[in-house]
Amino acid sequence: MANLTDWLNITDVDDYLAAVLGPKRLPLTWLVPLTSVYALTFATGLVGNACTCTVIASNPYMQTATNCYLFNLAIADMLTLICGKHTLNAIHNQLFLYSCETAVA
């Protein structure tokens, strides 16, 4: 019950959100390794899928029904890698997106 009374005594919206939801940003000790892992995953996925598409498209004997499916899967994977930036942004912005300047009371 002490936590509830502490929250009720907070007058600033940002202080209240920080008390209820936690910090706005990840600490730097988490942010740098996490960003590095995401960058490595992005680069590896993009290069690997591009190589797969290039090999299948450039060799006529590789253009079978199964490889057509793999080509389509590689294209979808690259689009997910390129367009899926919102996941990384959600992790970087961690818990809550709005400060008191953008929140409507």
N, CA, C and O atoms as a GROMACS GRO file, in nm:
protein
  420
    1MET      N    1   0.082  -0.120   0.000
    1MET     CA    2   0.000   0.000   0.000
    1MET      C    3   0.086   0.126   0.000
    1MET      O    4   0.041   0.233  -0.041
    2ALA      N    5   0.210   0.113   0.046
    2ALA     CA    6   0.299   0.228   0.050
    2ALA      C    7   0.330   0.278  -0.092
    2ALA      O    8   0.345   0.398  -0.114
    3ASN      N    9   0.339   0.185  -0.188
    3ASN     CA   10   0.367   0.226  -0.325
    3ASN      C   11   0.253   0.311  -0.382
    3ASN      O   12   0.278   0.408  -0.454
    4LEU      N   13   0.131   0.276  -0.350
    4LEU     CA   14   0.016   0.351  -0.398
    4LEU      C   15   0.016   0.493  -0.342
    4LEU      O   16  -0.014   0.588  -0.414
    5THR      N   17   0.048   0.508  -0.216
    5THR     CA   18   0.050   0.643  -0.158
    5THR      C   19   0.166   0.724  -0.213
    5THR      O   20   0.155   0.846  -0.227
    6ASP      N   21   0.278   0.659  -0.246
    6ASP     CA   22   0.389   0.731  -0.309
    6ASP      C   23   0.348   0.783  -0.446
    6ASP      O   24   0.383   0.895  -0.483
    7TRP      N   25   0.274   0.703  -0.522
    7TRP     CA   26   0.231   0.745  -0.654
    7TRP      C   27   0.130   0.859  -0.647
    7TRP      O   28   0.130   0.948  -0.733
    8LEU      N   29   0.046   0.857  -0.548
    8LEU     CA   30  -0.055   0.961  -0.535
    8LEU      C   31   0.007   1.096  -0.498
    8LEU      O   32  -0.053   1.200  -0.526
    9ASN      N   33   0.123   1.098  -0.436
    9ASN     CA   34   0.190   1.222  -0.399
    9ASN      C   35   0.271   1.284  -0.512
    9ASN      O   36   0.320   1.395  -0.497
   10ILE      N   37   0.285   1.214  -0.624
   10ILE     CA   38   0.362   1.267  -0.738
   10ILE      C   39   0.274   1.366  -0.813
   10ILE      O   40   0.160   1.334  -0.847
   11THR      N   41   0.328   1.485  -0.840
   11THR     CA   42   0.250   1.588  -0.909
   11THR      C   43   0.287   1.602  -1.055
   11THR      O   44   0.204   1.647  -1.134
   12ASP      N   45   0.408   1.566  -1.095
   12ASP     CA   46   0.452   1.579  -1.234
   12ASP      C   47   0.415   1.452  -1.311
   12ASP      O   48   0.430   1.341  -1.260
   13VAL      N   49   0.366   1.470  -1.433
   13VAL     CA   50   0.322   1.357  -1.514
   13VAL      C   51   0.440   1.265  -1.548
   13VAL      O   52   0.427   1.143  -1.541
   14ASP      N   53   0.555   1.324  -1.584
   14ASP     CA   54   0.672   1.243  -1.618
   14ASP      C   55   0.720   1.162  -1.499
   14ASP      O   56   0.759   1.046  -1.515
   15ASP      N   57   0.717   1.219  -1.381
   15ASP     CA   58   0.757   1.145  -1.261
   15ASP      C   59   0.661   1.031  -1.233
   15ASP      O   60   0.702   0.922  -1.193
   16TYR      N   61   0.532   1.055  -1.255
   16TYR     CA   62   0.432   0.951  -1.235
   16TYR      C   63   0.455   0.835  -1.333
   16TYR      O   64   0.454   0.718  -1.294
   17LEU      N   65   0.474   0.869  -1.462
   17LEU     CA   66   0.497   0.765  -1.562
   17LEU      C   67   0.624   0.687  -1.533
   17LEU      O   68   0.627   0.565  -1.551
   18ALA      N   69   0.730   0.755  -1.489
   18ALA     CA   70   0.854   0.687  -1.456
   18ALA      C   71   0.835   0.596  -1.335
   18ALA      O   72   0.894   0.488  -1.329
   19ALA      N   73   0.754   0.638  -1.239
   19ALA     CA   74   0.731   0.556  -1.121
   19ALA      C   75   0.647   0.433  -1.155
   19ALA      O   76   0.671   0.325  -1.101
   20VAL      N   77   0.550   0.448  -1.243
   20VAL     CA   78   0.460   0.338  -1.275
   20VAL      C   79   0.520   0.246  -1.381
   20VAL      O   80   0.515   0.123  -1.367
   21LEU      N   81   0.575   0.304  -1.488
   21LEU     CA   82   0.620   0.224  -1.602
   21LEU      C   83   0.768   0.196  -1.605
   21LEU      O   84   0.812   0.110  -1.680
   22GLY      N   85   0.847   0.266  -1.526
   22GLY     CA   86   0.991   0.245  -1.528
   22GLY      C   87   1.060   0.350  -1.613
   22GLY      O   88   0.997   0.447  -1.656
   23PRO      N   89   1.189   0.331  -1.638
   23PRO     CA   90   1.265   0.432  -1.713
   23PRO      C   91   1.222   0.439  -1.859
   23PRO      O   92   1.173   0.342  -1.916
   24LYS      N   93   1.242   0.558  -1.920
   24LYS     CA   94   1.205   0.578  -2.060
   24LYS      C   95   1.299   0.506  -2.155
   24LYS      O   96   1.254   0.452  -2.256
   25ARG      N   97   1.424   0.504  -2.124
   25ARG     CA   98   1.525   0.449  -2.215
   25ARG      C   99   1.599   0.333  -2.149
   25ARG      O  100   1.607   0.323  -2.026
   26LEU      N  101   1.653   0.246  -2.234
   26LEU     CA  102   1.740   0.141  -2.185
   26LEU      C  103   1.874   0.200  -2.144
   26LEU      O  104   1.917   0.299  -2.204
   27PRO      N  105   1.939   0.143  -2.046
   27PRO     CA  106   2.073   0.192  -2.013
   27PRO      C  107   2.170   0.161  -2.126
   27PRO      O  108   2.149   0.069  -2.205
   28LEU      N  109   2.277   0.239  -2.134
   28LEU     CA  110   2.374   0.225  -2.241
   28LEU      C  111   2.440   0.088  -2.241
   28LEU      O  112   2.479   0.038  -2.347
   29THR      N  113   2.453   0.027  -2.126
   29THR     CA  114   2.514  -0.107  -2.118
   29THR      C  115   2.427  -0.213  -2.186
   29THR      O  116   2.478  -0.319  -2.223
   30TRP      N  117   2.299  -0.188  -2.201
   30TRP     CA  118   2.210  -0.278  -2.275
   30TRP      C  119   2.192  -0.233  -2.419
   30TRP      O  120   2.179  -0.316  -2.509
   31LEU      N  121   2.191  -0.104  -2.440
   31LEU     CA  122   2.158  -0.048  -2.572
   31LEU      C  123   2.264  -0.081  -2.676
   31LEU      O  124   2.230  -0.118  -2.789
   32VAL      N  125   2.391  -0.067  -2.642
   32VAL     CA  126   2.499  -0.089  -2.740
   32VAL      C  127   2.506  -0.236  -2.783
   32VAL      O  128   2.508  -0.261  -2.904
   33PRO      N  129   2.509  -0.334  -2.693
   33PRO     CA  130   2.512  -0.473  -2.740
   33PRO      C  131   2.386  -0.514  -2.815
   33PRO      O  132   2.393  -0.587  -2.914
   34LEU      N  133   2.272  -0.466  -2.770
   34LEU     CA  134   2.147  -0.501  -2.837
   34LEU      C  135   2.142  -0.444  -2.979
   34LEU      O  136   2.098  -0.512  -3.071
   35THR      N  137   2.188  -0.321  -2.996
   35THR     CA  138   2.192  -0.261  -3.128
   35THR      C  139   2.292  -0.334  -3.218
   35THR      O  140   2.267  -0.351  -3.337
   36SER      N  141   2.403  -0.376  -3.161
   36SER     CA  142   2.503  -0.450  -3.239
   36SER      C  143   2.448  -0.583  -3.288
   36SER      O  144   2.471  -0.622  -3.402
   37VAL      N  145   2.376  -0.652  -3.202
   37VAL     CA  146   2.318  -0.781  -3.241
   37VAL      C  147   2.213  -0.760  -3.350
   37VAL      O  148   2.208  -0.837  -3.447
   38TYR      N  149   2.130  -0.657  -3.336
   38TYR     CA  150   2.030  -0.629  -3.440
   38TYR      C  151   2.096  -0.591  -3.573
   38TYR      O  152   2.049  -0.633  -3.678
   39ALA      N  153   2.202  -0.512  -3.569
   39ALA     CA  154   2.271  -0.473  -3.692
   39ALA      C  155   2.334  -0.594  -3.759
   39ALA      O  156   2.327  -0.607  -3.881
   40LEU      N  157   2.396  -0.681  -3.682
   40LEU     CA  158   2.456  -0.802  -3.737
   40LEU      C  159   2.350  -0.894  -3.797
   40LEU      O  160   2.370  -0.951  -3.904
   41THR      N  161   2.238  -0.909  -3.729
   41THR     CA  162   2.128  -0.991  -3.781
   41THR      C  163   2.073  -0.932  -3.910
   41THR      O  164   2.045  -1.005  -4.005
   42PHE      N  165   2.057  -0.800  -3.914
   42PHE     CA  166   2.006  -0.734  -4.034
   42PHE      C  167   2.100  -0.754  -4.152
   42PHE      O  168   2.057  -0.792  -4.261
   43ALA      N  169   2.230  -0.730  -4.131
   43ALA     CA  170   2.327  -0.742  -4.239
   43ALA      C  171   2.338  -0.886  -4.288
   43ALA      O  172   2.341  -0.909  -4.409
   44THR      N  173   2.345  -0.981  -4.197
   44THR     CA  174   2.355  -1.122  -4.235
   44THR      C  175   2.231  -1.168  -4.310
   44THR      O  176   2.241  -1.238  -4.411
   45GLY      N  177   2.115  -1.129  -4.263
   45GLY     CA  178   1.991  -1.168  -4.329
   45GLY      C  179   1.977  -1.109  -4.468
   45GLY      O  180   1.934  -1.176  -4.562
   46LEU      N  181   2.014  -0.982  -4.479
   46LEU     CA  182   2.003  -0.916  -4.610
   46LEU      C  183   2.099  -0.975  -4.711
   46LEU      O  184   2.060  -1.003  -4.824
   47VAL      N  185   2.225  -0.996  -4.672
   47VAL     CA  186   2.325  -1.051  -4.765
   47VAL      C  187   2.291  -1.196  -4.800
   47VAL      O  188   2.299  -1.234  -4.917
   48GLY      N  189   2.255  -1.276  -4.702
   48GLY     CA  190   2.222  -1.416  -4.729
   48GLY      C  191   2.102  -1.433  -4.820
   48GLY      O  192   2.104  -1.515  -4.912
   49ASN      N  193   1.998  -1.357  -4.795
   49ASN     CA  194   1.878  -1.366  -4.880
   49ASN      C  195   1.902  -1.310  -5.019
   49ASN      O  196   1.848  -1.362  -5.117
   50ALA      N  197   1.983  -1.205  -5.030
   50ALA     CA  198   2.017  -1.151  -5.162
   50ALA      C  199   2.098  -1.253  -5.242
   50ALA      O  200   2.076  -1.269  -5.362
   51CYS      N  201   2.190  -1.322  -5.177
   51CYS     CA  202   2.267  -1.427  -5.246
   51CYS      C  203   2.177  -1.541  -5.291
   51CYS      O  204   2.193  -1.592  -5.402
   52THR      N  205   2.084  -1.580  -5.208
   52THR     CA  206   1.990  -1.686  -5.244
   52THR      C  207   1.908  -1.646  -5.367
   52THR      O  208   1.891  -1.726  -5.459
   53CYS      N  209   1.858  -1.524  -5.368
   53CYS     CA  210   1.779  -1.476  -5.483
   53CYS      C  211   1.864  -1.468  -5.609
   53CYS      O  212   1.818  -1.502  -5.718
   54THR      N  213   1.988  -1.422  -5.595
   54THR     CA  214   2.077  -1.409  -5.710
   54THR      C  215   2.108  -1.545  -5.771
   54THR      O  216   2.104  -1.560  -5.893
   55VAL      N  217   2.139  -1.644  -5.688
   55VAL     CA  218   2.173  -1.778  -5.738
   55VAL      C  219   2.053  -1.841  -5.807
   55VAL      O  220   2.067  -1.899  -5.915
   56ILE      N  221   1.936  -1.830  -5.747
   56ILE     CA  222   1.817  -1.892  -5.807
   56ILE      C  223   1.778  -1.822  -5.937
   56ILE      O  224   1.740  -1.888  -6.033
   57ALA      N  225   1.788  -1.689  -5.940
   57ALA     CA  226   1.747  -1.615  -6.060
   57ALA      C  227   1.847  -1.630  -6.175
   57ALA      O  228   1.807  -1.625  -6.291
   58SER      N  229   1.975  -1.648  -6.145
   58SER     CA  230   2.076  -1.649  -6.252
   58SER      C  231   2.100  -1.787  -6.312
   58SER      O  232   2.158  -1.795  -6.420
   59ASN      N  233   2.060  -1.893  -6.249
   59ASN     CA  234   2.082  -2.029  -6.300
   59ASN      C  235   1.949  -2.093  -6.338
   59ASN      O  236   1.864  -2.117  -6.252
   60PRO      N  237   1.931  -2.122  -6.468
   60PRO     CA  238   1.803  -2.179  -6.512
   60PRO      C  239   1.772  -2.317  -6.451
   60PRO      O  240   1.656  -2.349  -6.427
   61TYR      N  241   1.876  -2.397  -6.426
   61TYR     CA  242   1.850  -2.530  -6.368
   61TYR      C  243   1.808  -2.522  -6.221
   61TYR      O  244   1.762  -2.622  -6.165
   62MET      N  245   1.824  -2.404  -6.158
   62MET     CA  246   1.781  -2.386  -6.019
   62MET      C  247   1.636  -2.339  -6.009
   62MET      O  248   1.583  -2.326  -5.898
   63GLN      N  249   1.572  -2.315  -6.121
   63GLN     CA  250   1.437  -2.260  -6.120
   63GLN      C  251   1.334  -2.373  -6.120
   63GLN      O  252   1.265  -2.399  -6.219
   64THR      N  253   1.326  -2.439  -6.006
   64THR     CA  254   1.228  -2.546  -5.986
   64THR      C  255   1.116  -2.492  -5.898
   64THR      O  256   1.121  -2.378  -5.851
   65ALA      N  257   1.016  -2.574  -5.875
   65ALA     CA  258   0.902  -2.531  -5.792
   65ALA      C  259   0.947  -2.506  -5.648
   65ALA      O  260   0.904  -2.409  -5.585
   66THR      N  261   1.034  -2.592  -5.596
   66THR     CA  262   1.082  -2.573  -5.459
   66THR      C  263   1.165  -2.446  -5.447
   66THR      O  264   1.149  -2.370  -5.352
   67ASN      N  265   1.253  -2.423  -5.543
   67ASN     CA  266   1.337  -2.304  -5.539
   67ASN      C  267   1.257  -2.176  -5.564
   67ASN      O  268   1.295  -2.069  -5.517
   68CYS      N  269   1.147  -2.187  -5.638
   68CYS     CA  270   1.058  -2.072  -5.654
   68CYS      C  271   0.998  -2.033  -5.519
   68CYS      O  272   0.986  -1.915  -5.487
   69TYR      N  273   0.962  -2.134  -5.442
   69TYR     CA  274   0.911  -2.109  -5.308
   69TYR      C  275   1.019  -2.046  -5.220
   69TYR      O  276   0.991  -1.952  -5.146
   70LEU      N  277   1.143  -2.098  -5.227
   70LEU     CA  278   1.254  -2.042  -5.149
   70LEU      C  279   1.286  -1.899  -5.192
   70LEU      O  280   1.320  -1.816  -5.109
   71PHE      N  281   1.276  -1.871  -5.322
   71PHE     CA  282   1.297  -1.735  -5.373
   71PHE      C  283   1.193  -1.640  -5.313
   71PHE      O  284   1.227  -1.531  -5.266
   72ASN      N  285   1.068  -1.683  -5.315
   72ASN     CA  286   0.960  -1.602  -5.258
   72ASN      C  287   0.982  -1.581  -5.108
   72ASN      O  288   0.958  -1.472  -5.057
   73LEU      N  289   1.025  -1.684  -5.038
   73LEU     CA  290   1.051  -1.675  -4.896
   73LEU      C  291   1.167  -1.579  -4.866
   73LEU      O  292   1.162  -1.505  -4.768
   74ALA      N  293   1.270  -1.581  -4.950
   74ALA     CA  294   1.383  -1.490  -4.932
   74ALA      C  295   1.342  -1.345  -4.954
   74ALA      O  296   1.385  -1.256  -4.882
   75ILE      N  297   1.258  -1.321  -5.054
   75ILE     CA  298   1.208  -1.185  -5.079
   75ILE      C  299   1.124  -1.137  -4.960
   75ILE      O  300   1.140  -1.024  -4.915
   76ALA      N  301   1.036  -1.223  -4.910
   76ALA     CA  302   0.954  -1.186  -4.794
   76ALA      C  303   1.040  -1.160  -4.672
   76ALA      O  304   1.010  -1.070  -4.594
   77ASP      N  305   1.145  -1.238  -4.654
   77ASP     CA  306   1.234  -1.219  -4.540
   77ASP      C  307   1.308  -1.086  -4.551
   77ASP      O  308   1.324  -1.015  -4.452
   78MET      N  309   1.353  -1.051  -4.672
   78MET     CA  310   1.421  -0.922  -4.690
   78MET      C  311   1.326  -0.805  -4.665
   78MET      O  312   1.365  -0.705  -4.604
   79LEU      N  313   1.202  -0.817  -4.710
   79LEU     CA  314   1.105  -0.710  -4.685
   79LEU      C  315   1.076  -0.697  -4.536
   79LEU      O  316   1.058  -0.586  -4.486
   80THR      N  317   1.071  -0.809  -4.466
   80THR     CA  318   1.051  -0.804  -4.321
   80THR      C  319   1.169  -0.738  -4.252
   80THR      O  320   1.151  -0.659  -4.159
   81LEU      N  321   1.290  -0.770  -4.296
   81LEU     CA  322   1.409  -0.708  -4.238
   81LEU      C  323   1.411  -0.557  -4.262
   81LEU      O  324   1.444  -0.480  -4.173
   82ILE      N  325   1.375  -0.516  -4.382
   82ILE     CA  326   1.381  -0.374  -4.418
   82ILE      C  327   1.267  -0.296  -4.353
   82ILE      O  328   1.288  -0.186  -4.302
   83CYS      N  329   1.147  -0.352  -4.356
   83CYS     CA  330   1.030  -0.278  -4.306
   83CYS      C  331   1.002  -0.301  -4.158
   83CYS      O  332   0.914  -0.236  -4.102
   84GLY      N  333   1.073  -0.391  -4.093
   84GLY     CA  334   1.045  -0.424  -3.955
   84GLY      C  335   1.123  -0.342  -3.855
   84GLY      O  336   1.158  -0.391  -3.748
   85LYS      N  337   1.152  -0.217  -3.888
   85LYS     CA  338   1.230  -0.132  -3.799
   85LYS      C  339   1.153  -0.093  -3.673
   85LYS      O  340   1.214  -0.053  -3.574
   86HIS      N  341   1.022  -0.105  -3.674
   86HIS     CA  342   0.944  -0.064  -3.558
   86HIS      C  343   0.975  -0.148  -3.435
   86HIS      O  344   0.960  -0.101  -3.322
   87THR      N  345   1.019  -0.272  -3.455
   87THR     CA  346   1.054  -0.357  -3.341
   87THR      C  347   1.176  -0.302  -3.269
   87THR      O  348   1.179  -0.295  -3.146
   88LEU      N  349   1.276  -0.262  -3.345
   88LEU     CA  350   1.396  -0.205  -3.286
   88LEU      C  351   1.364  -0.072  -3.218
   88LEU      O  352   1.416  -0.044  -3.110
   89ASN      N  353   1.281   0.009  -3.280
   89ASN     CA  354   1.243   0.136  -3.219
   89ASN      C  355   1.165   0.115  -3.089
   89ASN      O  356   1.183   0.190  -2.994
   90ALA      N  357   1.080   0.014  -3.086
   90ALA     CA  358   1.003  -0.014  -2.963
   90ALA      C  359   1.096  -0.056  -2.850
   90ALA      O  360   1.072  -0.021  -2.734
   91ILE      N  361   1.200  -0.130  -2.883
   91ILE     CA  362   1.293  -0.172  -2.778
   91ILE      C  363   1.376  -0.053  -2.732
   91ILE      O  364   1.401  -0.037  -2.612
   92HIS      N  365   1.419   0.031  -2.826
   92HIS     CA  366   1.498   0.148  -2.787
   92HIS      C  367   1.415   0.246  -2.703
   92HIS      O  368   1.468   0.307  -2.610
   93ASN      N  369   1.288   0.260  -2.734
   93ASN     CA  370   1.202   0.349  -2.657
   93ASN      C  371   1.136   0.277  -2.540
   93ASN      O  372   1.056   0.337  -2.468
   94GLN      N  373   1.166   0.158  -2.521
   94GLN     CA  374   1.130   0.062  -2.419
   94GLN      C  375   0.985   0.068  -2.373
   94GLN      O  376   0.901   0.003  -2.434
   95LEU      N  377   0.954   0.141  -2.269
   95LEU     CA  378   0.825   0.119  -2.204
   95LEU      C  379   0.714   0.215  -2.245
   95LEU      O  380   0.604   0.171  -2.278
   96PHE      N  381   0.741   0.343  -2.243
   96PHE     CA  382   0.633   0.433  -2.279
   96PHE      C  383   0.683   0.538  -2.378
   96PHE      O  384   0.799   0.581  -2.374
   97LEU      N  385   0.594   0.576  -2.466
   97LEU     CA  386   0.632   0.658  -2.581
   97LEU      C  387   0.607   0.806  -2.560
   97LEU      O  388   0.669   0.888  -2.627
   98TYR      N  389   0.519   0.843  -2.470
   98TYR     CA  390   0.475   0.981  -2.461
   98TYR      C  391   0.527   1.046  -2.333
   98TYR      O  392   0.520   0.989  -2.225
   99SER      N  393   0.578   1.166  -2.349
   99SER     CA  394   0.611   1.246  -2.230
   99SER      C  395   0.493   1.338  -2.203
   99SER      O  396   0.392   1.332  -2.272
  100CYS      N  397   0.507   1.425  -2.102
  100CYS     CA  398   0.393   1.511  -2.068
  100CYS      C  399   0.367   1.615  -2.176
  100CYS      O  400   0.258   1.671  -2.181
  101GLU      N  401   0.465   1.643  -2.264
  101GLU     CA  402   0.443   1.741  -2.370
  101GLU      C  403   0.347   1.688  -2.477
  101GLU      O  404   0.274   1.766  -2.539
  102THR      N  405   0.348   1.555  -2.499
  102THR     CA  406   0.263   1.499  -2.605
  102THR      C  407   0.137   1.432  -2.551
  102THR      O  408   0.047   1.400  -2.628
  103ALA      N  409   0.130   1.411  -2.423
  103ALA     CA  410   0.011   1.347  -2.365
  103ALA      C  411  -0.102   1.449  -2.349
  103ALA      O  412  -0.079   1.566  -2.317
  104VAL      N  413  -0.221   1.402  -2.373
  104VAL     CA  414  -0.338   1.487  -2.358
  104VAL      C  415  -0.402   1.454  -2.223
  104VAL      O  416  -0.438   1.339  -2.197
  105ALA      N  417  -0.416   1.553  -2.140
  105ALA     CA  418  -0.471   1.528  -2.006
  105ALA      C  419  -0.623   1.532  -2.010
  105ALA      O  420  -0.688   1.513  -1.907
   0.00000   0.00000   0.00000
